[in-house]
Amino acid sequence: MANTQTSGSGNGTRGYRVWNFLSEYSLLLIFGALLALIWANTNAHGYHHFVEYPLLFNDFIGAHADKWLKHLKELKDPMAIEYATEAAAAARVLTVHYLINDVLMALFFAIAGKEVWEAVILKNGSLRGRKALTPLIATAGGMLGPIAIYFLIAIMTNQLPGLANGWAVPTATDIAFSYLIGRLVFGAGHPAVRFLLLLAIADDAAGLIILAIFYPQGDLAPEWLLVSFGVAALVYLLFNYLPRRKDVKRDEKVAAPKVHNRFGPWPYIIGGCVSWYGFQEAGIHPALGLLPIIPAIPHADNFQGFFAAAEETASDMLNTLEHALKTPVELILFFFGLANAGVAFSSMNAATWAVLGGLIIGKPLGIWIMGTLAANGLKLGLPEGMKNTDLVVLGMVAAIGFTVSLFVAAVAFPAGEFQEGAKMGALLSFAAAALSFVCGRLFKVEKKDM
C-alpha cells in the first residue's frame, strides 16, 4: 500500500507514518476481534443475537429476509418468532452483520482498490514494468500453495465435499498485520519489506477478483452490472474527462478546478451508491460495489502511496476521498472484528486445520517456490540486498490471513460448523507472526533498519 521507492530522510518520516497508522488500525481490529471471542465464548446467544439484529425491513437493501429468518430458526433465536411477520412482508432485512460486512466494508475495499489502481495504472506505479514481475509470480505461488495444502488436508480428513467451497480462504494476506511483522523481522529498511508490499497489493487485487467471480451472494443478474459500470462511465465523462478535455487547449486550466469546486465529491459519492446497489442486485458481493467508481475519480499522475507525506496534502479528488475515509475505516474494522471473530473455541474442526495449514504451510512454500523460479529460473532476479532464503521468511510473514480470510470465510460457507471452523483457522493464523521470528533466526535474516 505504499510506494516502493524510498530514499533519504523521507524514509524515517514515512516509516513513522506507516507504523503509526497501522498500529492504530491493527489495535482497533484486534480489540474488536478479542471482544467478539470473549463475548461468543461467554454468551453465544447474546453475541449472535447482536450480529443478526434487524435494523430495517425493506425491499431495497439487506440480506434476503427469508434466508435471514431461516438462519434465526437454526440458531433457535426468539427473534425468529418476534419478527416473523415483518420478515414475511419484506424482501430484505438490513441486519447489523449486513451493514458491517456488505455496506461499510465497501469503504475498506475501496481504499484497497484505490491502492491497486494506483499501482497498476500510474506511470510510476509499483506494479508496472519488470520490477513487479518477481513479486507477481511469487504472489501466484502464495495463492496456489495454500489452495493445494487446503485441498490436501480436506482430502486427508475426508471432508472434501463440505470444505470444497472454502478454497480461497487461505489465499489471503492481511496487508496491515503482515507489514507490521515484516518491519519487525526484516527491519524497516530491508528490501524484503517493499517486496512484501508489492506482493500484498497483487494479493489484494487477486482476492477482489476471486470474491467477484467465485462467491456470488445470490442469483446472478449480470445485467445490473451495466448500472454499476454505466454510472461510473457517466461520472468519469461528465466530471473528469470533459473538464480536462476543455483545459487541453488553454494555458490556464480552469474547467477542471471549476467542476471540482462546484460539485466537490458528491458526483463520486452518489455514483458510488448507485454502483454499490448495482452489485447487490447483480448477486455479486456488494462490498466490492465501489470499485468501478475508483477509475472515474480525478487523480494526479504520480504514485506516492497512502503513507507518503506528499499524499497528506495531496489535493486531487481521489486522495482527498481516501484520507477522508481513514478514520471511518479504522472504526469500521473494529466493528468488522466484532461482527466476524465471535467463534467458539470448541468450533475447531477440519476447516480450521485446512485454512491454517494452507496459510502457514502453503503460503511460505508457494512463495518460495514461485519466487525462486522467477528470480533464478526466469532470471528476473530479486531486489538488491535480498536473498532466496528471505522468500521463505517473507512467505511466513504473508501467512497472516486474519482480516480478508475472515471476510472470505463468511461468504464461502453458510453459517454453521465449517464457517466457524474456517474463521478459527483465520484467527489462529496469527501464529505465523511468532513463526516469522523463528524463521528469521533460522535463515539468518540480516535486519536492516532505516
C-alpha positions as CSV (number, residue, x, y, z in Angstrom):
1,M,0.0,0.0,0.0
2,A,3.0,2.3,0.0
3,N,5.5,3.5,-2.6
4,T,8.4,1.1,-3.0
5,Q,10.8,3.9,-3.8
6,T,12.2,5.3,-0.6
7,S,15.2,7.5,-0.1
8,G,17.0,9.9,2.2
9,S,15.4,11.4,5.3
10,G,11.9,10.8,3.9
11,N,12.4,7.1,4.9
12,G,12.2,7.9,8.6
13,T,9.2,10.2,8.2
14,R,7.3,7.7,6.1
15,G,8.3,4.8,8.3
16,Y,6.9,6.6,11.3
17,R,3.6,7.4,9.4
18,V,3.3,3.8,8.3
19,W,4.0,2.4,11.8
20,N,1.6,4.9,13.5
21,F,-1.3,4.3,11.1
22,L,-1.0,0.5,11.0
23,S,-0.6,0.4,14.8
24,E,-3.9,2.3,15.3
25,Y,-5.6,0.2,12.6
26,S,-4.4,-3.1,14.0
27,L,-5.2,-2.3,17.6
28,L,-8.8,-1.4,16.8
29,L,-9.2,-4.5,14.7
30,I,-7.6,-6.8,17.3
31,F,-9.6,-5.2,20.1
32,G,-12.8,-5.9,18.2
33,A,-11.8,-9.5,17.5
34,L,-10.8,-10.2,21.1
35,L,-14.1,-8.7,22.3
36,A,-16.0,-10.9,19.9
37,L,-14.1,-14.0,21.1
38,I,-14.8,-13.3,24.7
39,W,-18.5,-12.5,24.0
40,A,-19.1,-15.6,21.9
41,N,-17.5,-17.9,24.4
42,T,-19.3,-16.5,27.4
43,N,-22.7,-15.6,25.9
44,A,-23.0,-17.1,22.5
45,H,-26.7,-16.5,22.3
46,G,-26.3,-12.8,23.1
47,Y,-23.5,-12.4,20.6
48,H,-25.4,-14.0,17.7
49,H,-28.5,-12.0,18.7
50,F,-26.5,-8.8,18.3
51,V,-24.9,-9.8,15.0
52,E,-28.2,-10.8,13.4
53,Y,-30.3,-8.0,14.9
54,P,-32.6,-6.4,12.3
55,L,-32.2,-2.7,11.8
56,L,-34.7,-2.3,8.9
57,F,-37.1,-4.4,7.0
58,N,-37.5,-3.1,3.4
59,D,-37.5,-4.1,-0.3
60,F,-34.2,-2.5,-1.3
61,I,-31.2,-3.2,0.9
62,G,-30.0,-6.0,3.1
63,A,-30.0,-9.8,3.3
64,H,-32.9,-11.8,1.8
65,A,-35.5,-11.8,4.6
66,D,-36.5,-15.4,4.1
67,K,-32.9,-16.7,4.4
68,W,-32.3,-14.5,7.5
69,L,-35.4,-15.9,9.1
70,K,-34.4,-19.5,8.3
71,H,-30.9,-18.8,9.9
72,L,-32.6,-17.4,13.1
73,K,-34.6,-20.6,13.3
74,E,-31.5,-22.7,13.1
75,L,-29.9,-20.6,15.9
76,K,-33.2,-21.0,17.9
77,D,-33.2,-17.3,18.4
78,P,-36.5,-15.9,19.7
79,M,-36.3,-13.1,17.1
80,A,-37.4,-15.7,14.6
81,I,-40.9,-15.6,16.2
82,E,-40.7,-11.9,17.1
83,Y,-40.0,-10.7,13.6
84,A,-41.7,-13.4,11.6
85,T,-44.5,-11.1,10.4
86,E,-42.1,-8.3,9.3
87,A,-39.8,-10.8,7.6
88,A,-42.7,-12.3,5.6
89,A,-43.8,-8.8,4.4
90,A,-40.4,-7.6,3.3
91,A,-37.9,-8.8,0.6
92,R,-34.8,-7.8,2.5
93,V,-33.7,-7.1,6.1
94,L,-30.8,-4.8,7.0
95,T,-29.0,-6.5,9.9
96,V,-26.0,-5.4,11.9
97,H,-24.0,-8.1,10.1
98,Y,-25.1,-6.9,6.6
99,L,-24.5,-3.3,7.5
100,I,-20.9,-4.0,8.6
101,N,-19.8,-6.7,6.1
102,D,-21.7,-5.6,3.0
103,V,-22.2,-1.9,3.3
104,L,-19.4,-0.4,5.5
105,M,-16.7,-2.8,4.4
106,A,-17.2,-1.4,0.9
107,L,-15.2,1.6,2.2
108,F,-12.3,-0.7,3.2
109,F,-12.3,-2.4,-0.2
110,A,-12.5,1.0,-1.9
111,I,-9.2,2.0,-0.2
112,A,-7.6,-1.3,-1.1
113,G,-8.9,-0.9,-4.7
114,K,-7.5,2.6,-4.9
115,E,-4.0,1.4,-3.9
116,V,-4.2,-1.4,-6.5
117,W,-5.5,1.1,-9.2
118,E,-2.6,3.5,-8.5
119,A,0.0,0.7,-8.5
120,V,-1.2,-0.6,-11.9
121,I,-2.3,2.4,-13.9
122,L,0.0,5.3,-12.9
123,K,3.2,5.6,-14.9
124,N,5.5,5.1,-11.8
125,G,3.1,2.7,-10.1
126,S,4.7,-0.2,-8.2
127,L,3.0,-2.9,-10.2
128,R,4.2,-1.6,-13.6
129,G,7.1,-3.0,-15.6
130,R,9.8,-5.5,-15.0
131,K,10.3,-4.6,-11.3
132,A,6.9,-6.1,-10.4
133,L,7.3,-9.5,-12.2
134,T,9.1,-11.4,-9.4
135,P,6.6,-10.3,-6.7
136,L,3.7,-11.0,-9.1
137,I,4.9,-14.6,-9.8
138,A,5.6,-15.1,-6.1
139,T,2.0,-13.9,-5.4
140,A,0.7,-16.7,-7.7
141,G,2.7,-19.2,-5.6
142,G,1.3,-17.6,-2.5
143,M,-2.2,-18.4,-3.7
144,L,-1.6,-21.8,-5.4
145,G,0.3,-23.2,-2.4
146,P,-2.4,-22.5,0.1
147,I,-5.1,-23.9,-2.2
148,A,-3.0,-27.2,-2.7
149,I,-2.5,-27.7,1.0
150,Y,-6.1,-26.8,1.8
151,F,-7.4,-29.5,-0.6
152,L,-4.8,-32.0,0.7
153,I,-6.0,-31.6,4.3
154,A,-9.6,-31.7,3.2
155,I,-9.0,-35.0,1.4
156,M,-6.9,-36.4,4.3
157,T,-9.7,-35.6,6.8
158,N,-12.4,-37.0,4.5
159,Q,-14.2,-33.6,4.5
160,L,-13.7,-32.6,0.9
161,P,-17.4,-32.2,-0.1
162,G,-18.1,-29.9,2.8
163,L,-14.9,-27.9,2.6
164,A,-14.5,-27.6,-1.2
165,N,-16.1,-24.1,-1.5
166,G,-13.7,-22.6,1.1
167,W,-10.5,-23.0,-1.0
168,A,-10.0,-19.2,-1.3
169,V,-10.0,-18.6,2.5
170,P,-6.2,-19.3,3.0
171,T,-5.1,-17.4,-0.1
172,A,-5.5,-14.0,1.6
173,T,-2.7,-11.9,3.1
174,D,-3.6,-9.3,5.8
175,I,-1.6,-6.4,4.5
176,A,-1.6,-4.4,7.7
177,F,-0.5,-7.1,10.1
178,S,1.9,-8.7,7.6
179,Y,3.5,-5.3,7.1
180,L,3.9,-4.7,10.8
181,I,5.5,-8.1,11.4
182,G,7.7,-7.7,8.3
183,R,9.2,-4.5,9.6
184,L,10.0,-6.2,12.9
185,V,11.5,-9.3,11.3
186,F,13.5,-7.7,8.5
187,G,13.9,-4.1,9.7
188,A,12.2,-1.1,8.1
189,G,14.9,-0.6,5.5
190,H,15.1,-4.2,4.2
191,P,14.1,-4.7,0.5
192,A,12.0,-7.7,1.6
193,V,9.6,-5.3,3.2
194,R,9.0,-3.5,-0.1
195,F,8.8,-6.8,-1.8
196,L,6.1,-7.8,0.7
197,L,4.1,-4.7,-0.1
198,L,4.1,-5.4,-3.8
199,L,3.1,-9.0,-3.1
200,A,0.3,-7.8,-0.8
201,I,-1.1,-5.3,-3.3
202,A,-1.2,-8.1,-6.0
203,D,-2.8,-10.4,-3.5
204,D,-5.5,-7.8,-2.8
205,A,-6.2,-7.5,-6.5
206,A,-6.4,-11.2,-7.0
207,G,-8.6,-11.5,-3.9
208,L,-11.1,-8.9,-5.2
209,I,-11.3,-10.9,-8.5
210,I,-11.9,-14.2,-6.7
211,L,-14.6,-12.7,-4.5
212,A,-16.4,-11.2,-7.5
213,I,-16.2,-14.3,-9.7
214,F,-16.4,-17.3,-7.3
215,Y,-18.6,-16.1,-4.4
216,P,-21.8,-14.6,-5.7
217,Q,-24.2,-13.7,-3.0
218,G,-27.4,-14.8,-4.7
219,D,-29.0,-15.5,-8.0
220,L,-26.7,-13.8,-10.6
221,A,-28.3,-11.0,-12.5
222,P,-25.3,-9.6,-14.5
223,E,-27.4,-7.0,-16.3
224,W,-27.3,-5.0,-13.1
225,L,-23.6,-4.6,-13.6
226,L,-24.5,-2.3,-16.6
227,V,-25.9,0.1,-14.0
228,S,-22.7,0.0,-11.9
229,F,-20.2,0.4,-14.8
230,G,-22.6,2.7,-16.6
231,V,-22.8,5.2,-13.8
232,A,-19.0,5.0,-13.4
233,A,-18.5,5.8,-17.1
234,L,-21.0,8.7,-16.9
235,V,-19.4,10.2,-13.8
236,Y,-16.0,9.9,-15.5
237,L,-17.2,11.5,-18.7
238,L,-19.0,14.5,-17.1
239,F,-16.9,15.3,-14.1
240,N,-13.4,14.1,-15.1
241,Y,-12.7,13.6,-18.8
242,L,-14.7,16.5,-20.4
243,P,-13.4,19.2,-17.9
244,R,-9.9,18.1,-18.5
245,R,-10.5,18.0,-22.3
246,K,-11.6,21.6,-22.2
247,D,-8.4,22.6,-20.5
248,V,-6.1,20.9,-23.0
249,K,-6.2,23.9,-25.4
250,R,-6.0,26.5,-22.6
251,D,-2.9,27.9,-21.0
252,E,-4.8,28.5,-17.8
253,K,-6.5,25.3,-16.5
254,V,-9.9,26.5,-15.2
255,A,-12.6,24.0,-16.3
256,A,-11.4,21.0,-14.1
257,P,-10.9,23.1,-10.9
258,K,-14.3,24.8,-11.5
259,V,-16.0,21.4,-11.6
260,H,-14.1,20.3,-8.6
261,N,-15.0,23.4,-6.6
262,R,-18.7,23.4,-7.6
263,F,-19.6,19.8,-7.2
264,G,-16.9,18.6,-4.8
265,P,-17.0,14.8,-4.0
266,W,-20.8,14.5,-4.5
267,P,-20.8,13.0,-8.1
268,Y,-18.5,10.3,-6.9
269,I,-20.4,9.6,-3.7
270,I,-23.7,9.4,-5.5
271,G,-22.2,7.3,-8.3
272,G,-20.6,5.0,-5.7
273,C,-24.0,4.5,-4.0
274,V,-25.6,3.6,-7.4
275,S,-22.7,1.3,-8.2
276,W,-23.0,-0.4,-4.9
277,Y,-26.7,-1.1,-5.4
278,G,-26.0,-2.5,-8.8
279,F,-23.6,-5.0,-7.3
280,Q,-26.1,-6.0,-4.7
281,E,-28.8,-6.6,-7.3
282,A,-26.3,-8.4,-9.6
283,G,-25.7,-11.0,-6.9
284,I,-22.0,-10.1,-6.6
285,H,-20.7,-9.3,-3.1
286,P,-21.8,-5.6,-2.6
287,A,-18.6,-4.9,-0.5
288,L,-16.9,-4.7,-3.9
289,G,-19.5,-2.3,-5.2
290,L,-17.4,0.9,-5.1
291,L,-14.6,-0.5,-7.2
292,P,-16.0,0.6,-10.6
293,I,-16.2,4.3,-9.5
294,I,-12.5,4.5,-8.5
295,P,-11.1,4.9,-12.0
296,A,-13.6,7.7,-12.6
297,I,-12.2,9.9,-9.8
298,P,-9.6,12.5,-10.8
299,H,-6.1,11.6,-9.7
300,A,-2.7,13.3,-10.2
301,D,-0.4,11.1,-12.3
302,N,2.0,10.2,-9.6
303,F,2.2,7.3,-7.1
304,Q,3.1,8.3,-3.6
305,G,1.2,5.6,-1.7
306,F,-1.1,6.0,1.3
307,F,1.7,6.6,3.8
308,A,3.7,9.1,1.8
309,A,4.0,12.5,3.3
310,A,3.2,14.1,-0.1
311,E,-0.2,12.5,-0.1
312,E,-1.1,14.0,3.3
313,T,-1.6,17.3,1.5
314,A,-2.5,16.0,-2.0
315,S,-5.4,17.9,-3.3
316,D,-6.6,15.6,-6.1
317,M,-10.1,14.2,-5.5
318,L,-9.0,10.5,-5.2
319,N,-6.5,11.2,-2.4
320,T,-8.9,13.7,-0.7
321,L,-11.6,11.0,-0.5
322,E,-9.1,8.3,0.6
323,H,-7.9,10.4,3.5
324,A,-11.4,11.4,4.5
325,L,-12.1,7.6,4.8
326,K,-9.1,6.9,7.0
327,T,-10.7,7.3,10.4
328,P,-14.1,5.9,9.5
329,V,-12.4,2.8,8.1
330,E,-10.4,2.3,11.3
331,L,-13.7,2.3,13.2
332,I,-15.4,0.0,10.6
333,L,-12.6,-2.5,11.1
334,F,-13.2,-2.6,14.8
335,F,-16.8,-3.5,14.1
336,F,-15.8,-5.9,11.4
337,G,-13.7,-7.8,14.0
338,L,-16.6,-7.6,16.5
339,A,-19.1,-9.0,14.0
340,N,-17.0,-11.7,12.5
341,A,-14.5,-13.1,15.0
342,G,-17.0,-14.4,17.5
343,V,-16.1,-18.0,17.2
344,A,-16.4,-20.6,20.0
345,F,-13.1,-22.3,20.9
346,S,-14.9,-25.6,20.6
347,S,-15.6,-25.0,16.9
348,M,-12.2,-26.2,15.7
349,N,-12.7,-28.8,13.0
350,A,-11.3,-29.9,9.6
351,A,-11.9,-26.4,8.2
352,T,-9.7,-24.9,10.9
353,W,-6.8,-27.1,10.0
354,A,-7.3,-26.8,6.3
355,V,-7.3,-23.0,6.5
356,L,-4.4,-22.9,9.0
357,G,-2.3,-25.4,7.0
358,G,-3.0,-23.6,3.8
359,L,-1.7,-20.3,5.3
360,I,1.2,-21.5,7.4
361,I,2.5,-24.3,5.2
362,G,1.1,-23.5,1.7
363,K,1.7,-19.8,1.7
364,P,5.5,-19.8,2.5
365,L,6.1,-22.9,0.4
366,G,4.3,-21.4,-2.6
367,I,6.0,-18.0,-2.4
368,W,9.4,-19.6,-2.0
369,I,9.0,-22.0,-5.0
370,M,7.5,-19.5,-7.4
371,G,9.7,-16.6,-6.2
372,T,12.8,-18.7,-6.7
373,L,11.6,-19.8,-10.1
374,A,11.1,-16.2,-11.1
375,A,14.3,-14.9,-9.6
376,N,16.6,-17.7,-10.8
377,G,14.9,-19.9,-13.3
378,L,13.4,-16.9,-15.3
379,K,16.4,-14.7,-14.5
380,L,14.2,-11.9,-13.2
381,G,16.2,-11.5,-10.0
382,L,15.4,-10.2,-6.5
383,P,15.8,-6.7,-5.2
384,E,19.4,-5.8,-4.2
385,G,20.1,-7.0,-0.7
386,M,17.5,-9.7,-0.7
387,K,18.4,-13.5,-0.6
388,N,16.5,-16.5,-1.8
389,T,16.0,-17.7,1.8
390,D,14.4,-14.4,2.6
391,L,11.5,-15.6,0.4
392,V,10.7,-18.3,3.0
393,V,10.6,-15.8,5.8
394,L,8.6,-13.4,3.8
395,G,6.2,-16.1,2.9
396,M,5.7,-16.9,6.6
397,V,5.0,-13.2,7.3
398,A,2.5,-13.2,4.5
399,A,0.7,-16.2,6.1
400,I,-1.2,-13.9,8.4
401,G,-4.6,-14.1,6.9
402,F,-6.9,-12.6,9.5
403,T,-9.0,-9.7,8.1
404,V,-9.6,-10.8,4.5
405,S,-9.6,-14.6,5.4
406,L,-12.3,-13.9,7.9
407,F,-14.3,-12.0,5.3
408,V,-13.9,-14.8,2.7
409,A,-14.8,-17.4,5.3
410,A,-18.1,-15.6,6.0
411,V,-19.1,-15.7,2.3
412,A,-17.6,-19.1,1.3
413,F,-19.5,-21.1,3.9
414,P,-23.1,-20.9,5.1
415,A,-23.5,-20.2,8.8
416,G,-22.6,-23.4,10.7
417,E,-19.7,-25.5,11.8
418,F,-17.5,-25.2,8.7
419,Q,-17.8,-21.4,8.7
420,E,-17.0,-21.2,12.4
421,G,-14.0,-23.6,11.9
422,A,-12.7,-21.6,8.9
423,K,-12.9,-18.4,10.9
424,M,-11.0,-20.0,13.8
425,G,-8.3,-21.0,11.3
426,A,-8.1,-17.4,10.1
427,L,-7.7,-16.2,13.7
428,L,-5.1,-18.8,14.5
429,S,-3.0,-17.6,11.5
430,F,-1.6,-15.1,14.0
431,A,0.7,-17.9,14.9
432,A,2.6,-17.0,11.7
433,A,3.8,-13.9,13.4
434,A,5.7,-15.9,16.0
435,L,6.9,-18.4,13.4
436,S,8.2,-15.5,11.3
437,F,10.6,-14.5,14.0
438,V,11.7,-18.2,14.3
439,C,12.2,-18.4,10.6
440,G,14.1,-15.1,10.6
441,R,16.6,-16.6,13.1
442,L,16.8,-19.9,11.4
443,F,17.5,-18.4,8.0
444,K,19.8,-15.7,9.4
445,V,17.9,-12.6,8.2
446,E,20.1,-9.6,8.1
447,K,17.9,-7.0,9.7
448,K,18.2,-3.6,8.1
449,D,16.8,-0.5,9.8
450,M,16.2,2.9,8.2
